[in-house]
Amino acid sequence: MKTLTALEFKEKIKGTLIVQFSATWCGPCKSLTRTIESIEADFANPIYRMDIDEHNELSTALRIRSVPTLIRFEQGEESKRLLGNHPAEDLKELTS
């Protein structure tokens, strides 16, 4: 899973992608990252990671209140959001 910068984020959300907002100190974030990496090949759209501590302004603008938070973007708009750590089966709803 690739880490996005704020500049890349602005460009990438013009398409369809999923972004995991997380933090290095967050245990559930690390667990979710391992789950995503194990099934990443099953997703039709790319999945990226952004650290909320490094991108505080963006996290605030997107109303990220807890981590991990997964958001699916389509053509610049949020279409789905999942909060917390989830098993692989639950993550598949982000692709539909």
Gaussian input, Z-matrix of N, CA and C with variables (Angstrom, degrees):
# hf/3-21g

backbone

0 1
 N
 C     1     B1
 C     2     B2     1     A1
 N     3     B3     2     A2     1     D1
 C     4     B4     3     A3     2     D2
 C     5     B5     4     A4     3     D3
 N     6     B6     5     A5     4     D4
 C     7     B7     6     A6     5     D5
 C     8     B8     7     A7     6     D6
 N     9     B9     8     A8     7     D7
 C    10    B10     9     A9     8     D8
 C    11    B11    10    A10     9     D9
 N    12    B12    11    A11    10    D10
 C    13    B13    12    A12    11    D11
 C    14    B14    13    A13    12    D12
 N    15    B15    14    A14    13    D13
 C    16    B16    15    A15    14    D14
 C    17    B17    16    A16    15    D15
 N    18    B18    17    A17    16    D16
 C    19    B19    18    A18    17    D17
 C    20    B20    19    A19    18    D18
 N    21    B21    20    A20    19    D19
 C    22    B22    21    A21    20    D20
 C    23    B23    22    A22    21    D21
 N    24    B24    23    A23    22    D22
 C    25    B25    24    A24    23    D23
 C    26    B26    25    A25    24    D24
 N    27    B27    26    A26    25    D25
 C    28    B28    27    A27    26    D26
 C    29    B29    28    A28    27    D27
 N    30    B30    29    A29    28    D28
 C    31    B31    30    A30    29    D29
 C    32    B32    31    A31    30    D30
 N    33    B33    32    A32    31    D31
 C    34    B34    33    A33    32    D32
 C    35    B35    34    A34    33    D33
 N    36    B36    35    A35    34    D34
 C    37    B37    36    A36    35    D35
 C    38    B38    37    A37    36    D36
 N    39    B39    38    A38    37    D37
 C    40    B40    39    A39    38    D38
 C    41    B41    40    A40    39    D39
 N    42    B42    41    A41    40    D40
 C    43    B43    42    A42    41    D41
 C    44    B44    43    A43    42    D42
 N    45    B45    44    A44    43    D43
 C    46    B46    45    A45    44    D44
 C    47    B47    46    A46    45    D45
 N    48    B48    47    A47    46    D46
 C    49    B49    48    A48    47    D47
 C    50    B50    49    A49    48    D48
 N    51    B51    50    A50    49    D49
 C    52    B52    51    A51    50    D50
 C    53    B53    52    A52    51    D51
 N    54    B54    53    A53    52    D52
 C    55    B55    54    A54    53    D53
 C    56    B56    55    A55    54    D54
 N    57    B57    56    A56    55    D55
 C    58    B58    57    A57    56    D56
 C    59    B59    58    A58    57    D57
 N    60    B60    59    A59    58    D58
 C    61    B61    60    A60    59    D59
 C    62    B62    61    A61    60    D60
 N    63    B63    62    A62    61    D61
 C    64    B64    63    A63    62    D62
 C    65    B65    64    A64    63    D63
 N    66    B66    65    A65    64    D64
 C    67    B67    66    A66    65    D65
 C    68    B68    67    A67    66    D66
 N    69    B69    68    A68    67    D67
 C    70    B70    69    A69    68    D68
 C    71    B71    70    A70    69    D69
 N    72    B72    71    A71    70    D70
 C    73    B73    72    A72    71    D71
 C    74    B74    73    A73    72    D72
 N    75    B75    74    A74    73    D73
 C    76    B76    75    A75    74    D74
 C    77    B77    76    A76    75    D75
 N    78    B78    77    A77    76    D76
 C    79    B79    78    A78    77    D77
 C    80    B80    79    A79    78    D78
 N    81    B81    80    A80    79    D79
 C    82    B82    81    A81    80    D80
 C    83    B83    82    A82    81    D81
 N    84    B84    83    A83    82    D82
 C    85    B85    84    A84    83    D83
 C    86    B86    85    A85    84    D84
 N    87    B87    86    A86    85    D85
 C    88    B88    87    A87    86    D86
 C    89    B89    88    A88    87    D87
 N    90    B90    89    A89    88    D88
 C    91    B91    90    A90    89    D89
 C    92    B92    91    A91    90    D90
 N    93    B93    92    A92    91    D91
 C    94    B94    93    A93    92    D92
 C    95    B95    94    A94    93    D93
 N    96    B96    95    A95    94    D94
 C    97    B97    96    A96    95    D95
 C    98    B98    97    A97    96    D96
 N    99    B99    98    A98    97    D97
 C   100   B100    99    A99    98    D98
 C   101   B101   100   A100    99    D99
 N   102   B102   101   A101   100   D100
 C   103   B103   102   A102   101   D101
 C   104   B104   103   A103   102   D102
 N   105   B105   104   A104   103   D103
 C   106   B106   105   A105   104   D104
 C   107   B107   106   A106   105   D105
 N   108   B108   107   A107   106   D106
 C   109   B109   108   A108   107   D107
 C   110   B110   109   A109   108   D108
 N   111   B111   110   A110   109   D109
 C   112   B112   111   A111   110   D110
 C   113   B113   112   A112   111   D111
 N   114   B114   113   A113   112   D112
 C   115   B115   114   A114   113   D113
 C   116   B116   115   A115   114   D114
 N   117   B117   116   A116   115   D115
 C   118   B118   117   A117   116   D116
 C   119   B119   118   A118   117   D117
 N   120   B120   119   A119   118   D118
 C   121   B121   120   A120   119   D119
 C   122   B122   121   A121   120   D120
 N   123   B123   122   A122   121   D121
 C   124   B124   123   A123   122   D122
 C   125   B125   124   A124   123   D123
 N   126   B126   125   A125   124   D124
 C   127   B127   126   A126   125   D125
 C   128   B128   127   A127   126   D126
 N   129   B129   128   A128   127   D127
 C   130   B130   129   A129   128   D128
 C   131   B131   130   A130   129   D129
 N   132   B132   131   A131   130   D130
 C   133   B133   132   A132   131   D131
 C   134   B134   133   A133   132   D132
 N   135   B135   134   A134   133   D133
 C   136   B136   135   A135   134   D134
 C   137   B137   136   A136   135   D135
 N   138   B138   137   A137   136   D136
 C   139   B139   138   A138   137   D137
 C   140   B140   139   A139   138   D138
 N   141   B141   140   A140   139   D139
 C   142   B142   141   A141   140   D140
 C   143   B143   142   A142   141   D141
 N   144   B144   143   A143   142   D142
 C   145   B145   144   A144   143   D143
 C   146   B146   145   A145   144   D144
 N   147   B147   146   A146   145   D145
 C   148   B148   147   A147   146   D146
 C   149   B149   148   A148   147   D147
 N   150   B150   149   A149   148   D148
 C   151   B151   150   A150   149   D149
 C   152   B152   151   A151   150   D150
 N   153   B153   152   A152   151   D151
 C   154   B154   153   A153   152   D152
 C   155   B155   154   A154   153   D153
 N   156   B156   155   A155   154   D154
 C   157   B157   156   A156   155   D155
 C   158   B158   157   A157   156   D156
 N   159   B159   158   A158   157   D157
 C   160   B160   159   A159   158   D158
 C   161   B161   160   A160   159   D159
 N   162   B162   161   A161   160   D160
 C   163   B163   162   A162   161   D161
 C   164   B164   163   A163   162   D162
 N   165   B165   164   A164   163   D163
 C   166   B166   165   A165   164   D164
 C   167   B167   166   A166   165   D165
 N   168   B168   167   A167   166   D166
 C   169   B169   168   A168   167   D167
 C   170   B170   169   A169   168   D168
 N   171   B171   170   A170   169   D169
 C   172   B172   171   A171   170   D170
 C   173   B173   172   A172   171   D171
 N   174   B174   173   A173   172   D172
 C   175   B175   174   A174   173   D173
 C   176   B176   175   A175   174   D174
 N   177   B177   176   A176   175   D175
 C   178   B178   177   A177   176   D176
 C   179   B179   178   A178   177   D177
 N   180   B180   179   A179   178   D178
 C   181   B181   180   A180   179   D179
 C   182   B182   181   A181   180   D180
 N   183   B183   182   A182   181   D181
 C   184   B184   183   A183   182   D182
 C   185   B185   184   A184   183   D183
 N   186   B186   185   A185   184   D184
 C   187   B187   186   A186   185   D185
 C   188   B188   187   A187   186   D186
 N   189   B189   188   A188   187   D187
 C   190   B190   189   A189   188   D188
 C   191   B191   190   A190   189   D189
 N   192   B192   191   A191   190   D190
 C   193   B193   192   A192   191   D191
 C   194   B194   193   A193   192   D192
 N   195   B195   194   A194   193   D193
 C   196   B196   195   A195   194   D194
 C   197   B197   196   A196   195   D195
 N   198   B198   197   A197   196   D196
 C   199   B199   198   A198   197   D197
 C   200   B200   199   A199   198   D198
 N   201   B201   200   A200   199   D199
 C   202   B202   201   A201   200   D200
 C   203   B203   202   A202   201   D201
 N   204   B204   203   A203   202   D202
 C   205   B205   204   A204   203   D203
 C   206   B206   205   A205   204   D204
 N   207   B207   206   A206   205   D205
 C   208   B208   207   A207   206   D206
 C   209   B209   208   A208   207   D207
 N   210   B210   209   A209   208   D208
 C   211   B211   210   A210   209   D209
 C   212   B212   211   A211   210   D210
 N   213   B213   212   A212   211   D211
 C   214   B214   213   A213   212   D212
 C   215   B215   214   A214   213   D213
 N   216   B216   215   A215   214   D214
 C   217   B217   216   A216   215   D215
 C   218   B218   217   A217   216   D216
 N   219   B219   218   A218   217   D217
 C   220   B220   219   A219   218   D218
 C   221   B221   220   A220   219   D219
 N   222   B222   221   A221   220   D220
 C   223   B223   222   A222   221   D221
 C   224   B224   223   A223   222   D222
 N   225   B225   224   A224   223   D223
 C   226   B226   225   A225   224   D224
 C   227   B227   226   A226   225   D225
 N   228   B228   227   A227   226   D226
 C   229   B229   228   A228   227   D227
 C   230   B230   229   A229   228   D228
 N   231   B231   230   A230   229   D229
 C   232   B232   231   A231   230   D230
 C   233   B233   232   A232   231   D231
 N   234   B234   233   A233   232   D232
 C   235   B235   234   A234   233   D233
 C   236   B236   235   A235   234   D234
 N   237   B237   236   A236   235   D235
 C   238   B238   237   A237   236   D236
 C   239   B239   238   A238   237   D237
 N   240   B240   239   A239   238   D238
 C   241   B241   240   A240   239   D239
 C   242   B242   241   A241   240   D240
 N   243   B243   242   A242   241   D241
 C   244   B244   243   A243   242   D242
 C   245   B245   244   A244   243   D243
 N   246   B246   245   A245   244   D244
 C   247   B247   246   A246   245   D245
 C   248   B248   247   A247   246   D246
 N   249   B249   248   A248   247   D247
 C   250   B250   249   A249   248   D248
 C   251   B251   250   A250   249   D249
 N   252   B252   251   A251   250   D250
 C   253   B253   252   A252   251   D251
 C   254   B254   253   A253   252   D252
 N   255   B255   254   A254   253   D253
 C   256   B256   255   A255   254   D254
 C   257   B257   256   A256   255   D255
 N   258   B258   257   A257   256   D256
 C   259   B259   258   A258   257   D257
 C   260   B260   259   A259   258   D258
 N   261   B261   260   A260   259   D259
 C   262   B262   261   A261   260   D260
 C   263   B263   262   A262   261   D261
 N   264   B264   263   A263   262   D262
 C   265   B265   264   A264   263   D263
 C   266   B266   265   A265   264   D264
 N   267   B267   266   A266   265   D265
 C   268   B268   267   A267   266   D266
 C   269   B269   268   A268   267   D267
 N   270   B270   269   A269   268   D268
 C   271   B271   270   A270   269   D269
 C   272   B272   271   A271   270   D270
 N   273   B273   272   A272   271   D271
 C   274   B274   273   A273   272   D272
 C   275   B275   274   A274   273   D273
 N   276   B276   275   A275   274   D274
 C   277   B277   276   A276   275   D275
 C   278   B278   277   A277   276   D276
 N   279   B279   278   A278   277   D277
 C   280   B280   279   A279   278   D278
 C   281   B281   280   A280   279   D279
 N   282   B282   281   A281   280   D280
 C   283   B283   282   A282   281   D281
 C   284   B284   283   A283   282   D282
 N   285   B285   284   A284   283   D283
 C   286   B286   285   A285   284   D284
 C   287   B287   286   A286   285   D285

   B1=1.4384
   B2=1.5226
   B3=1.3188
   B4=1.4617
   B5=1.5286
   B6=1.3237
   B7=1.4522
   B8=1.5233
   B9=1.3389
   B10=1.4583
   B11=1.5234
   B12=1.3070
   B13=1.4478
   B14=1.5338
   B15=1.3184
   B16=1.4658
   B17=1.5249
   B18=1.3186
   B19=1.4649
   B20=1.5288
   B21=1.3156
   B22=1.4674
   B23=1.5284
   B24=1.3271
   B25=1.4571
   B26=1.5280
   B27=1.3228
   B28=1.4613
   B29=1.5224
   B30=1.3129
   B31=1.4585
   B32=1.5381
   B33=1.3180
   B34=1.4675
   B35=1.5253
   B36=1.3478
   B37=1.4692
   B38=1.5268
   B39=1.3176
   B40=1.4588
   B41=1.5216
   B42=1.3219
   B43=1.4575
   B44=1.5167
   B45=1.3233
   B46=1.4644
   B47=1.5199
   B48=1.3249
   B49=1.4538
   B50=1.5121
   B51=1.3216
   B52=1.4626
   B53=1.5213
   B54=1.3401
   B55=1.4567
   B56=1.5261
   B57=1.3333
   B58=1.4587
   B59=1.5208
   B60=1.3188
   B61=1.4559
   B62=1.5136
   B63=1.3352
   B64=1.4610
   B65=1.5243
   B66=1.3282
   B67=1.4614
   B68=1.5248
   B69=1.3096
   B70=1.4646
   B71=1.5257
   B72=1.3228
   B73=1.4596
   B74=1.5342
   B75=1.3164
   B76=1.4610
   B77=1.5314
   B78=1.3342
   B79=1.4653
   B80=1.5211
   B81=1.3470
   B82=1.4647
   B83=1.5297
   B84=1.3290
   B85=1.4688
   B86=1.5225
   B87=1.3237
   B88=1.4675
   B89=1.5197
   B90=1.3215
   B91=1.4622
   B92=1.5259
   B93=1.3293
   B94=1.4634
   B95=1.5210
   B96=1.3187
   B97=1.4631
   B98=1.5295
   B99=1.3255
   B100=1.4770
   B101=1.5311
   B102=1.3241
   B103=1.4703
   B104=1.5229
   B105=1.3250
   B106=1.4657
   B107=1.5137
   B108=1.3203
   B109=1.4641
   B110=1.5240
   B111=1.3261
   B112=1.4704
   B113=1.5296
   B114=1.3397
   B115=1.4734
   B116=1.5290
   B117=1.3027
   B118=1.4647
   B119=1.5247
   B120=1.3004
   B121=1.4648
   B122=1.5233
   B123=1.3367
   B124=1.4604
   B125=1.5241
   B126=1.3315
   B127=1.4564
   B128=1.5235
   B129=1.3187
   B130=1.4630
   B131=1.5213
   B132=1.3377
   B133=1.4541
   B134=1.5201
   B135=1.3291
   B136=1.4643
   B137=1.5354
   B138=1.3273
   B139=1.4541
   B140=1.5193
   B141=1.3138
   B142=1.4574
   B143=1.5239
   B144=1.3145
   B145=1.4662
   B146=1.5337
   B147=1.3520
   B148=1.4672
   B149=1.5198
   B150=1.3206
   B151=1.4583
   B152=1.5289
   B153=1.3382
   B154=1.4641
   B155=1.5196
   B156=1.3205
   B157=1.4633
   B158=1.5230
   B159=1.3117
   B160=1.4579
   B161=1.5295
   B162=1.3177
   B163=1.4642
   B164=1.5218
   B165=1.3211
   B166=1.4509
   B167=1.5295
   B168=1.3216
   B169=1.4688
   B170=1.5207
   B171=1.3215
   B172=1.4594
   B173=1.5260
   B174=1.3165
   B175=1.4649
   B176=1.5248
   B177=1.3110
   B178=1.4646
   B179=1.5270
   B180=1.3161
   B181=1.4677
   B182=1.5279
   B183=1.3362
   B184=1.4704
   B185=1.5277
   B186=1.3232
   B187=1.4704
   B188=1.5311
   B189=1.3259
   B190=1.4576
   B191=1.5237
   B192=1.3210
   B193=1.4678
   B194=1.5232
   B195=1.3403
   B196=1.4625
   B197=1.5178
   B198=1.3023
   B199=1.4590
   B200=1.5223
   B201=1.3103
   B202=1.4564
   B203=1.5324
   B204=1.3129
   B205=1.4608
   B206=1.5160
   B207=1.3164
   B208=1.4661
   B209=1.5185
   B210=1.3231
   B211=1.4538
   B212=1.5203
   B213=1.3320
   B214=1.4672
   B215=1.5257
   B216=1.3231
   B217=1.4572
   B218=1.5199
   B219=1.3189
   B220=1.4647
   B221=1.5144
   B222=1.3228
   B223=1.4630
   B224=1.5293
   B225=1.3330
   B226=1.4519
   B227=1.5131
   B228=1.3257
   B229=1.4597
   B230=1.5256
   B231=1.3223
   B232=1.4548
   B233=1.5268
   B234=1.3387
   B235=1.4620
   B236=1.5266
   B237=1.3350
   B238=1.4675
   B239=1.5142
   B240=1.3520
   B241=1.4629
   B242=1.5198
   B243=1.3351
   B244=1.4614
   B245=1.5201
   B246=1.3200
   B247=1.4598
   B248=1.5175
   B249=1.3197
   B250=1.4535
   B251=1.5152
   B252=1.3230
   B253=1.4566
   B254=1.5243
   B255=1.3123
   B256=1.4582
   B257=1.5208
   B258=1.3442
   B259=1.4628
   B260=1.5301
   B261=1.3049
   B262=1.4645
   B263=1.5282
   B264=1.3268
   B265=1.4680
   B266=1.5286
   B267=1.3325
   B268=1.4697
   B269=1.5173
   B270=1.3067
   B271=1.4614
   B272=1.5223
   B273=1.3041
   B274=1.4715
   B275=1.5182
   B276=1.3452
   B277=1.4659
   B278=1.5276
   B279=1.3204
   B280=1.4602
   B281=1.5219
   B282=1.3182
   B283=1.4568
   B284=1.5171
   B285=1.3280
   B286=1.4736
   B287=1.5107
   A1=107.80
   A2=115.37
   A3=121.70
   A4=110.53
   A5=116.46
   A6=122.55
   A7=109.06
   A8=116.55
   A9=121.91
   A10=111.75
   A11=115.96
   A12=121.37
   A13=107.14
   A14=117.38
   A15=120.99
   A16=111.10
   A17=116.65
   A18=120.85
   A19=110.95
   A20=116.75
   A21=120.61
   A22=110.74
   A23=116.14
   A24=121.01
   A25=110.55
   A26=117.22
   A27=121.58
   A28=111.78
   A29=116.75
   A30=121.06
   A31=111.35
   A32=116.62
   A33=121.28
   A34=113.31
   A35=118.38
   A36=118.59
   A37=112.86
   A38=117.46
   A39=120.10
   A40=110.28
   A41=116.61
   A42=122.07
   A43=109.68
   A44=115.49
   A45=121.07
   A46=108.42
   A47=116.31
   A48=121.48
   A49=109.64
   A50=115.28
   A51=123.16
   A52=107.13
   A53=116.05
   A54=120.72
   A55=108.61
   A56=115.31
   A57=121.21
   A58=107.40
   A59=116.19
   A60=121.56
   A61=107.01
   A62=115.67
   A63=120.36
   A64=109.60
   A65=114.83
   A66=121.65
   A67=108.56
   A68=116.59
   A69=120.66
   A70=112.08
   A71=118.34
   A72=123.16
   A73=113.18
   A74=117.86
   A75=123.26
   A76=112.02
   A77=116.60
   A78=121.48
   A79=113.31
   A80=119.64
   A81=120.01
   A82=112.71
   A83=117.43
   A84=120.80
   A85=110.77
   A86=116.26
   A87=120.72
   A88=110.58
   A89=116.28
   A90=120.64
   A91=110.97
   A92=116.26
   A93=120.26
   A94=111.17
   A95=117.20
   A96=120.78
   A97=110.55
   A98=116.83
   A99=120.07
   A100=110.59
   A101=117.06
   A102=120.47
   A103=110.53
   A104=116.42
   A105=120.57
   A106=110.64
   A107=116.96
   A108=120.19
   A109=111.72
   A110=117.50
   A111=120.00
   A112=112.66
   A113=117.88
   A114=120.68
   A115=112.56
   A116=116.95
   A117=121.92
   A118=112.78
   A119=117.66
   A120=121.30
   A121=112.30
   A122=117.61
   A123=121.96
   A124=113.15
   A125=117.74
   A126=121.67
   A127=110.23
   A128=116.27
   A129=120.96
   A130=111.39
   A131=116.89
   A132=121.69
   A133=110.30
   A134=116.65
   A135=119.32
   A136=112.07
   A137=115.50
   A138=122.99
   A139=107.88
   A140=115.86
   A141=122.13
   A142=109.50
   A143=114.85
   A144=121.28
   A145=108.65
   A146=114.85
   A147=120.77
   A148=108.23
   A149=115.71
   A150=121.94
   A151=108.79
   A152=116.58
   A153=120.24
   A154=112.75
   A155=116.98
   A156=120.08
   A157=111.61
   A158=116.94
   A159=121.44
   A160=111.64
   A161=117.05
   A162=122.35
   A163=109.81
   A164=115.08
   A165=121.90
   A166=113.23
   A167=117.69
   A168=120.65
   A169=111.43
   A170=116.86
   A171=121.26
   A172=110.58
   A173=116.73
   A174=121.25
   A175=110.69
   A176=116.63
   A177=121.28
   A178=110.17
   A179=117.00
   A180=121.13
   A181=111.87
   A182=116.58
   A183=121.19
   A184=112.74
   A185=116.31
   A186=123.00
   A187=112.24
   A188=115.47
   A189=120.91
   A190=106.29
   A191=116.99
   A192=121.95
   A193=112.74
   A194=115.64
   A195=119.97
   A196=108.41
   A197=114.85
   A198=120.36
   A199=108.92
   A200=116.56
   A201=127.26
   A202=112.21
   A203=114.17
   A204=122.52
   A205=107.59
   A206=116.30
   A207=122.01
   A208=108.17
   A209=116.55
   A210=121.23
   A211=109.19
   A212=115.05
   A213=120.80
   A214=107.30
   A215=115.78
   A216=122.31
   A217=108.73
   A218=115.24
   A219=121.90
   A220=108.01
   A221=115.93
   A222=123.35
   A223=111.84
   A224=115.46
   A225=121.68
   A226=115.87
   A227=117.52
   A228=121.39
   A229=110.76
   A230=116.16
   A231=121.00
   A232=108.97
   A233=116.78
   A234=119.46
   A235=112.77
   A236=117.36
   A237=121.38
   A238=109.15
   A239=115.31
   A240=120.76
   A241=108.65
   A242=116.04
   A243=122.92
   A244=108.22
   A245=116.09
   A246=121.25
   A247=109.93
   A248=116.68
   A249=121.73
   A250=113.74
   A251=113.61
   A252=121.55
   A253=108.75
   A254=117.72
   A255=122.35
   A256=110.33
   A257=116.65
   A258=119.44
   A259=110.01
   A260=115.55
   A261=122.20
   A262=112.12
   A263=118.47
   A264=121.20
   A265=111.29
   A266=116.49
   A267=119.88
   A268=112.89
   A269=116.64
   A270=120.39
   A271=112.14
   A272=116.28
   A273=119.60
   A274=112.37
   A275=117.99
   A276=119.63
   A277=112.02
   A278=117.11
   A279=120.05
   A280=111.90
   A281=117.34
   A282=120.23
   A283=112.61
   A284=117.17
   A285=118.48
   A286=111.80
   D1=127.23
   D2=-177.10
   D3=-85.12
   D4=144.50
   D5=175.39
   D6=-89.89
   D7=133.06
   D8=-179.79
   D9=-97.30
   D10=145.87
   D11=168.34
   D12=-92.52
   D13=167.25
   D14=178.98
   D15=-61.57
   D16=-38.03
   D17=179.37
   D18=-65.96
   D19=-45.17
   D20=177.79
   D21=-63.12
   D22=-38.35
   D23=-179.01
   D24=-57.46
   D25=-47.49
   D26=-178.46
   D27=-58.89
   D28=-34.38
   D29=-179.74
   D30=-80.70
   D31=-44.41
   D32=-174.73
   D33=-67.05
   D34=-33.83
   D35=-175.79
   D36=-71.39
   D37=-3.28
   D38=174.09
   D39=-67.87
   D40=-20.10
   D41=177.13
   D42=-104.19
   D43=-148.08
   D44=177.63
   D45=-116.32
   D46=125.43
   D47=179.31
   D48=-158.26
   D49=167.82
   D50=177.37
   D51=-119.14
   D52=135.40
   D53=179.56
   D54=-122.33
   D55=128.54
   D56=173.07
   D57=-95.99
   D58=116.67
   D59=174.05
   D60=-92.14
   D61=125.25
   D62=-173.00
   D63=-148.57
   D64=-175.23
   D65=177.04
   D66=-144.55
   D67=149.79
   D68=-177.40
   D69=-64.42
   D70=-27.42
   D71=-177.75
   D72=-86.38
   D73=-1.64
   D74=-172.45
   D75=-93.57
   D76=111.82
   D77=178.64
   D78=-61.52
   D79=-48.87
   D80=178.16
   D81=-60.57
   D82=-29.89
   D83=177.04
   D84=-64.39
   D85=-41.99
   D86=179.52
   D87=-64.69
   D88=-40.65
   D89=178.35
   D90=-64.50
   D91=-44.77
   D92=178.97
   D93=-63.45
   D94=-39.37
   D95=177.92
   D96=-59.14
   D97=-44.19
   D98=178.12
   D99=-61.85
   D100=-41.66
   D101=178.89
   D102=-62.64
   D103=-47.39
   D104=-179.65
   D105=-61.03
   D106=-45.90
   D107=-178.82
   D108=-62.36
   D109=-29.41
   D110=-179.79
   D111=-75.40
   D112=-22.03
   D113=-178.76
   D114=-121.55
   D115=7.43
   D116=-174.98
   D117=-54.29
   D118=-35.17
   D119=-179.30
   D120=-65.24
   D121=-20.80
   D122=-179.86
   D123=-79.90
   D124=-13.37
   D125=-177.08
   D126=-86.42
   D127=136.53
   D128=178.31
   D129=-75.75
   D130=-27.34
   D131=-177.69
   D132=-109.32
   D133=150.25
   D134=-179.62
   D135=-66.52
   D136=150.58
   D137=176.62
   D138=-118.14
   D139=130.64
   D140=-179.78
   D141=-124.46
   D142=165.35
   D143=179.33
   D144=-124.30
   D145=142.40
   D146=173.62
   D147=-134.52
   D148=136.38
   D149=178.98
   D150=-87.96
   D151=123.62
   D152=-177.21
   D153=-66.69
   D154=-27.21
   D155=179.20
   D156=-73.47
   D157=-31.34
   D158=178.80
   D159=-83.18
   D160=-23.99
   D161=-176.73
   D162=-126.87
   D163=57.87
   D164=-175.10
   D165=-61.77
   D166=-42.78
   D167=-179.08
   D168=-63.03
   D169=-44.07
   D170=179.16
   D171=-65.38
   D172=-42.98
   D173=179.17
   D174=-60.69
   D175=-40.99
   D176=178.34
   D177=-66.23
   D178=-45.02
   D179=-179.56
   D180=-61.70
   D181=-33.87
   D182=179.94
   D183=-88.94
   D184=2.69
   D185=178.98
   D186=59.05
   D187=44.88
   D188=174.48
   D189=-78.71
   D190=111.10
   D191=-175.74
   D192=-104.94
   D193=-20.10
   D194=178.44
   D195=-149.31
   D196=158.84
   D197=178.28
   D198=-125.95
   D199=148.30
   D200=-0.81
   D201=-77.83
   D202=149.35
   D203=172.72
   D204=-129.44
   D205=129.16
   D206=176.63
   D207=-108.66
   D208=130.90
   D209=177.94
   D210=-128.27
   D211=131.91
   D212=172.72
   D213=-97.06
   D214=128.58
   D215=177.83
   D216=-111.55
   D217=138.57
   D218=174.78
   D219=-132.94
   D220=119.68
   D221=179.39
   D222=50.07
   D223=44.68
   D224=174.85
   D225=85.06
   D226=-1.90
   D227=-177.52
   D228=-117.51
   D229=144.59
   D230=174.66
   D231=-70.43
   D232=129.20
   D233=178.98
   D234=-113.77
   D235=-26.93
   D236=178.55
   D237=-150.14
   D238=152.58
   D239=178.87
   D240=-143.80
   D241=134.32
   D242=173.61
   D243=-123.94
   D244=133.00
   D245=178.94
   D246=-107.34
   D247=140.68
   D248=175.44
   D249=86.67
   D250=-178.69
   D251=179.57
   D252=-83.15
   D253=137.42
   D254=-177.79
   D255=-134.98
   D256=152.13
   D257=173.17
   D258=-73.07
   D259=164.46
   D260=-176.44
   D261=-54.07
   D262=-39.04
   D263=-177.41
   D264=-60.74
   D265=-39.51
   D266=-179.85
   D267=-69.25
   D268=-28.47
   D269=-177.69
   D270=-70.59
   D271=-23.39
   D272=-178.25
   D273=-65.20
   D274=-22.54
   D275=177.99
   D276=-66.51
   D277=-18.68
   D278=177.62
   D279=-71.67
   D280=-19.67
   D281=-176.56
   D282=-90.38
   D283=-13.40
   D284=-177.03
   D285=-102.52

